[in-house]
Amino acid sequence: MLIEKIELNNGTAIGLSYQLQKAPLIVVNAERGFVMCGYLDMQTAAALGDAAVRVKGVKNFDELLKAPVVDATPSAFSLGVKTGMTGKEALELMF
């Protein structure tokens, strides 16, 4: 397991990466929400009221920050997140 501080313009996020059998499970958590890899479930995040964003095909934190947002919960959209922006841009809105 890898835990890393990720310095952004608006704050410091915490990245968690855990290698599973075929690919890593990756989440980067900011103050008001998080960006997650495709392993995690958007419907559950939405049902819980989380501001969650999903990107796909990432294997590390750098890729997650550069990857385009493919989906987001209503709470994330209310923070200004838009599909197509990068994971980093979404995280900046979550501080």
ABEGO torsion letter per residue (X at the ends): XBBBBBBBAAEBBBBBBBBBAABBBBBBBBAAEBBBBAABBAAAAAAAGBBBBBBBGBABAAAAAABBBABBBAAAAAAGBBBGBBAAAAAAAAX
